[in-house]
Amino acid sequence: MGHEVYHSILSGEASEKEKEAFYETLNQDIDTKDEFIRLKELWDLNKMNRTRVSPERKKQMFREFWSKTQLQKQKATRKLYSQWAKYAAIIAVALISGFYLNKLTDHSPASWKQFHAENGNISSILLEDGSKIWLNANSTLSLDERKGQVTTKLTGEAYFEIKHNEKRTFIVDLGHIKVRDLGTSFNISAYPDEQYFRTTLIEGGLAITNPEGAKIKELDINQTFRYDQTNGTYKLEALNTTVVTGWKENKFVFIDQPLSEICHEIEKWYGVSIMIEGEVLKQGTYTSVIRRPSTVEQMMEMFKLTTGINYKVENQKNEETIIYLSK
């Protein structure tokens, strides 16, 4: 493949069709996959991908980057190349244009890979076996892949589509409890500032265990395991899966939800603070389905149209945004 193809993929400019074709090629050609992993590692370490210059200048800079990496490739020994290849435990890419994937390495154990989705973004991670993980806004996932076991640690919310493999286990470690995949699609919401962690089984099988691995509960499809991290108790819920996974489709889905919960979802996505004026308003429940707009002002205007709630946006000097809701 030429440098133009790699540039469009690494810079996020490739179309969905081009991305599908590219990753299909990676799955069929191990040499191309190793080459991409090598370039991806260099690209992540190189600050050029965050430089604010014109598109023409950025393409020129990529050509220079390409030339240097190809020269390094020619000079590298087989031993050095194999060292690059060992980082092929996972291939992580932002699959949707505009989504942001931030790889953190500074303070992590060598065997762990970390991924983060900022406010207002969803990130997607593709594992070597074809399993996929989506990260909701303001979420972090750590992943350690060893022979026979994949262990992840989640802070925030993620949706998992895990390929069943009899020869390895896949575990999400939430500290107080662990979630063990049995060939599954499932959603976990585990924000540390919330009282409850929720695990919802969409399809397949799922087991909840204690930190030592003893089984607590196996979930049925469309069943939610709600864990209270303040006292260690749990409860099974029957939640509407459209509400649970709406974020993955880039939507706010609220069905008879308290306004306080709705506001919390909006706060997490846009990184703002919302103040509700009046207890009557705070205790009310609302239903609304809104595709996430790019700005919180657009979101609040659409929310006003569907609920009749008035709002006022104040941008503070410290760059904090506060939204006041009233009737």
PLY file of the C-alpha trace (Angstrom):
ply
format ascii 1.0
element vertex 327
property float x
property float y
property float z
element edge 326
property int vertex1
property int vertex2
end_header
0.00 0.00 0.00
1.15 3.55 -0.75
1.59 6.31 1.78
-1.65 7.98 0.65
-3.69 5.04 1.97
-1.90 4.97 5.32
-2.25 8.75 5.64
-6.01 8.68 5.09
-6.45 5.90 7.67
-4.15 7.32 10.37
-5.43 10.89 9.95
-9.10 9.82 10.08
-9.85 11.16 6.58
-10.77 7.78 5.08
-14.42 7.05 4.34
-16.25 4.18 6.03
-15.97 2.12 2.81
-12.22 2.79 2.58
-11.77 1.79 6.24
-13.66 -1.47 5.75
-11.53 -2.34 2.72
-8.32 -1.45 4.54
-9.04 -3.54 7.64
-10.22 -6.43 5.51
-6.79 -6.35 3.83
-5.11 -6.32 7.27
-7.01 -9.44 8.30
-5.86 -11.27 5.17
-2.24 -10.14 5.00
-0.07 -10.55 8.10
2.82 -8.57 6.57
0.56 -5.60 5.90
-0.85 -5.87 9.41
2.64 -5.83 10.95
3.59 -2.85 8.81
0.48 -0.94 9.90
1.10 -1.72 13.57
4.67 -0.42 13.21
3.47 2.81 11.60
0.61 3.20 14.11
3.05 3.00 17.04
5.29 5.64 15.42
2.29 7.80 14.53
0.98 7.71 18.12
4.38 8.78 19.41
4.78 11.45 16.75
3.17 14.83 17.55
2.59 15.59 13.87
-0.92 14.15 13.98
-1.89 16.93 16.41
-0.13 19.79 14.60
-2.45 22.58 13.45
-1.36 23.27 9.90
-3.05 23.36 6.51
-4.13 20.03 4.94
-1.54 20.50 2.18
1.27 21.03 4.71
0.10 18.08 6.79
0.21 15.81 3.73
3.72 17.03 2.97
4.74 16.33 6.58
3.26 12.83 6.30
5.28 12.17 3.14
8.40 13.13 5.10
7.28 10.91 7.99
6.67 8.07 5.51
10.10 8.42 3.94
11.82 8.33 7.32
9.90 5.29 8.52
10.56 3.41 5.28
14.27 4.19 5.61
14.20 2.92 9.19
12.41 -0.18 7.99
15.12 -0.93 5.43
17.88 -0.49 7.99
16.14 -2.41 10.79
17.32 -5.89 11.61
14.97 -8.82 11.76
15.28 -8.77 15.52
14.11 -5.16 15.75
11.19 -5.86 13.45
10.08 -8.75 15.65
10.12 -6.39 18.62
7.64 -4.16 16.80
5.50 -7.19 15.96
5.04 -8.17 19.59
2.89 -5.06 20.04
0.26 -6.71 17.84
-1.84 -7.73 20.84
-4.53 -5.33 19.70
-5.27 -2.93 16.86
-7.11 0.11 18.17
-8.65 2.59 15.76
-11.38 5.22 15.77
-13.84 3.69 13.32
-16.20 6.65 13.09
-15.03 9.98 11.65
-14.64 12.56 14.37
-14.41 10.04 17.19
-11.37 10.39 19.38
-9.15 7.62 20.65
-6.39 8.58 23.04
-3.76 5.97 23.89
-2.20 6.48 27.32
1.15 4.86 28.08
3.14 7.09 30.45
2.13 5.54 33.77
0.91 2.08 32.76
2.50 -1.32 33.37
4.23 -2.53 30.22
1.68 -5.27 29.55
-1.38 -3.01 29.73
-2.82 -0.93 26.92
-5.03 2.02 27.85
-7.69 3.82 25.81
-9.76 6.89 26.62
-12.79 8.66 25.17
-13.05 12.38 25.93
-16.24 14.35 26.61
-18.40 14.49 23.48
-16.75 11.49 21.82
-17.14 7.75 21.39
-14.12 5.54 20.74
-14.01 2.09 19.17
-11.42 -0.63 19.78
-10.95 -3.60 17.45
-9.24 -6.68 18.89
-7.26 -9.14 16.78
-9.95 -11.84 16.95
-12.60 -9.46 15.60
-14.10 -8.59 18.99
-15.11 -4.93 19.33
-15.41 -2.53 22.26
-17.02 0.91 22.20
-16.16 3.51 24.85
-18.69 6.17 25.85
-17.67 9.75 26.64
-15.33 10.32 29.58
-14.47 6.60 29.83
-11.16 4.74 30.15
-10.41 1.11 29.36
-7.21 -0.76 30.29
-6.54 -4.07 28.54
-4.07 -6.86 29.25
-3.99 -9.75 26.78
-2.10 -12.88 27.73
-2.25 -16.48 26.57
-5.60 -17.88 27.62
-7.00 -14.71 29.17
-7.92 -11.11 28.33
-8.47 -8.84 31.32
-9.89 -5.33 31.06
-10.49 -2.62 33.64
-13.20 -0.05 32.98
-13.89 3.38 34.38
-16.99 4.78 32.70
-19.20 3.04 30.15
-18.49 0.54 27.39
-20.31 -1.76 25.00
-18.67 -5.13 24.28
-19.12 -7.50 21.32
-16.86 -10.41 22.24
-16.17 -13.42 20.01
-16.59 -16.68 21.87
-13.35 -18.60 22.31
-13.18 -21.82 24.31
-9.41 -21.40 24.73
-9.47 -18.01 26.46
-11.50 -16.11 29.03
-12.51 -12.46 28.75
-12.99 -10.58 32.02
-13.99 -7.02 32.88
-12.60 -6.19 36.32
-14.68 -3.50 38.09
-12.89 -3.89 41.41
-15.81 -4.94 43.64
-17.07 -7.41 41.03
-15.91 -9.03 37.81
-17.87 -9.64 34.62
-16.95 -12.79 32.72
-17.93 -13.06 29.07
-19.39 -16.33 27.79
-19.59 -15.26 24.12
-21.55 -12.11 24.44
-22.78 -8.62 23.62
-23.19 -6.58 26.78
-23.09 -3.05 28.16
-21.40 -1.89 31.38
-21.89 1.49 33.03
-19.39 1.98 35.87
-18.69 5.65 36.43
-16.94 6.07 39.81
-19.07 9.09 40.79
-22.32 7.11 40.45
-23.81 4.94 43.18
-24.64 2.02 40.89
-22.66 -0.05 38.40
-24.94 -1.62 35.79
-24.17 -4.60 33.55
-26.77 -5.41 30.88
-26.71 -8.58 28.79
-27.83 -7.94 25.20
-27.19 -11.42 23.78
-25.18 -14.54 24.61
-24.13 -15.40 28.15
-22.58 -13.49 31.03
-21.47 -14.33 34.57
-20.95 -11.92 37.47
-18.32 -13.03 40.01
-16.68 -11.64 43.12
-13.02 -10.48 42.97
-11.84 -14.04 43.74
-13.83 -15.48 40.82
-16.72 -17.10 42.72
-19.94 -16.84 40.71
-22.60 -14.46 42.00
-25.08 -14.55 39.14
-25.49 -15.56 35.50
-27.59 -13.06 33.57
-30.45 -13.72 31.19
-30.73 -11.78 27.94
-32.05 -8.22 28.46
-31.39 -8.51 32.19
-29.41 -5.85 34.10
-27.26 -6.53 37.16
-27.26 -3.37 39.31
-24.47 -3.28 41.89
-24.51 -0.72 44.69
-20.87 0.14 45.27
-21.67 1.94 48.55
-22.85 -1.18 50.41
-22.03 -4.13 48.14
-25.63 -5.21 47.46
-27.09 -6.00 44.07
-30.44 -6.13 42.32
-31.65 -7.50 38.99
-33.49 -5.04 36.74
-35.41 -5.30 33.48
-34.26 -2.20 31.61
-35.20 -1.16 28.10
-32.07 -2.06 26.09
-32.78 0.81 23.71
-32.20 3.16 26.63
-29.11 1.27 27.77
-27.34 1.20 24.41
-28.70 4.37 22.79
-25.37 6.14 23.42
-23.63 3.68 21.06
-25.89 4.92 18.25
-24.95 8.50 19.17
-28.39 9.19 20.64
-29.84 10.38 23.92
-32.69 7.99 24.72
-34.81 8.91 27.74
-37.99 6.94 28.50
-39.87 8.03 31.65
-36.57 8.98 33.28
-36.16 11.42 36.19
-34.83 14.80 35.12
-31.85 14.39 37.45
-30.73 11.25 35.56
-31.26 12.95 32.21
-29.16 15.91 33.29
-26.39 13.59 34.45
-26.22 12.02 30.97
-26.01 15.45 29.33
-23.34 16.57 31.82
-21.17 13.53 31.08
-21.37 14.01 27.33
-20.76 17.76 27.09
-18.70 18.32 30.25
-21.09 20.91 31.68
-22.94 21.45 34.97
-26.76 21.58 35.09
-28.78 23.20 37.87
-32.49 22.31 38.23
-34.60 25.11 39.70
-37.54 23.78 41.72
-38.25 20.44 43.40
-41.35 19.79 41.29
-39.30 20.02 38.13
-36.53 17.87 39.62
-38.95 15.05 40.51
-40.61 14.95 37.08
-40.00 12.19 34.51
-39.58 12.78 30.79
-39.39 10.89 27.51
-37.25 12.09 24.64
-35.09 10.58 21.88
-32.54 13.02 20.45
-29.62 12.41 18.13
-26.66 14.03 19.83
-25.95 17.45 18.34
-22.45 18.93 18.34
-23.10 21.68 20.91
-24.86 21.70 24.26
-26.87 24.76 23.17
-28.33 22.77 20.27
-29.04 19.89 22.62
-30.88 22.06 25.12
-32.96 23.70 22.39
-34.08 20.27 21.15
-34.73 19.14 24.72
-36.87 22.24 25.26
-38.94 21.44 22.17
-39.63 17.88 23.34
-40.22 18.56 27.06
-41.23 22.23 27.39
-38.44 22.89 29.92
-36.75 26.29 29.63
-33.01 26.71 29.92
-30.34 29.36 30.30
-26.66 28.82 29.45
-23.96 30.70 31.33
-20.30 30.47 30.34
-18.13 31.20 33.36
-14.76 32.99 33.30
-13.05 29.75 34.31
-14.45 28.21 31.08
-17.01 26.16 33.00
-20.48 26.07 31.44
-23.51 26.06 33.74
-27.04 25.42 32.47
-30.09 26.42 34.52
-33.38 24.59 33.91
-36.78 26.01 34.84
-40.46 25.82 33.90
0 1
1 2
2 3
3 4
4 5
5 6
6 7
7 8
8 9
9 10
10 11
11 12
12 13
13 14
14 15
15 16
16 17
17 18
18 19
19 20
20 21
21 22
22 23
23 24
24 25
25 26
26 27
27 28
28 29
29 30
30 31
31 32
32 33
33 34
34 35
35 36
36 37
37 38
38 39
39 40
40 41
41 42
42 43
43 44
44 45
45 46
46 47
47 48
48 49
49 50
50 51
51 52
52 53
53 54
54 55
55 56
56 57
57 58
58 59
59 60
60 61
61 62
62 63
63 64
64 65
65 66
66 67
67 68
68 69
69 70
70 71
71 72
72 73
73 74
74 75
75 76
76 77
77 78
78 79
79 80
80 81
81 82
82 83
83 84
84 85
85 86
86 87
87 88
88 89
89 90
90 91
91 92
92 93
93 94
94 95
95 96
96 97
97 98
98 99
99 100
100 101
101 102
102 103
103 104
104 105
105 106
106 107
107 108
108 109
109 110
110 111
111 112
112 113
113 114
114 115
115 116
116 117
117 118
118 119
119 120
120 121
121 122
122 123
123 124
124 125
125 126
126 127
127 128
128 129
129 130
130 131
131 132
132 133
133 134
134 135
135 136
136 137
137 138
138 139
139 140
140 141
141 142
142 143
143 144
144 145
145 146
146 147
147 148
148 149
149 150
150 151
151 152
152 153
153 154
154 155
155 156
156 157
157 158
158 159
159 160
160 161
161 162
162 163
163 164
164 165
165 166
166 167
167 168
168 169
169 170
170 171
171 172
172 173
173 174
174 175
175 176
176 177
177 178
178 179
179 180
180 181
181 182
182 183
183 184
184 185
185 186
186 187
187 188
188 189
189 190
190 191
191 192
192 193
193 194
194 195
195 196
196 197
197 198
198 199
199 200
200 201
201 202
202 203
203 204
204 205
205 206
206 207
207 208
208 209
209 210
210 211
211 212
212 213
213 214
214 215
215 216
216 217
217 218
218 219
219 220
220 221
221 222
222 223
223 224
224 225
225 226
226 227
227 228
228 229
229 230
230 231
231 232
232 233
233 234
234 235
235 236
236 237
237 238
238 239
239 240
240 241
241 242
242 243
243 244
244 245
245 246
246 247
247 248
248 249
249 250
250 251
251 252
252 253
253 254
254 255
255 256
256 257
257 258
258 259
259 260
260 261
261 262
262 263
263 264
264 265
265 266
266 267
267 268
268 269
269 270
270 271
271 272
272 273
273 274
274 275
275 276
276 277
277 278
278 279
279 280
280 281
281 282
282 283
283 284
284 285
285 286
286 287
287 288
288 289
289 290
290 291
291 292
292 293
293 294
294 295
295 296
296 297
297 298
298 299
299 300
300 301
301 302
302 303
303 304
304 305
305 306
306 307
307 308
308 309
309 310
310 311
311 312
312 313
313 314
314 315
315 316
316 317
317 318
318 319
319 320
320 321
321 322
322 323
323 324
324 325
325 326
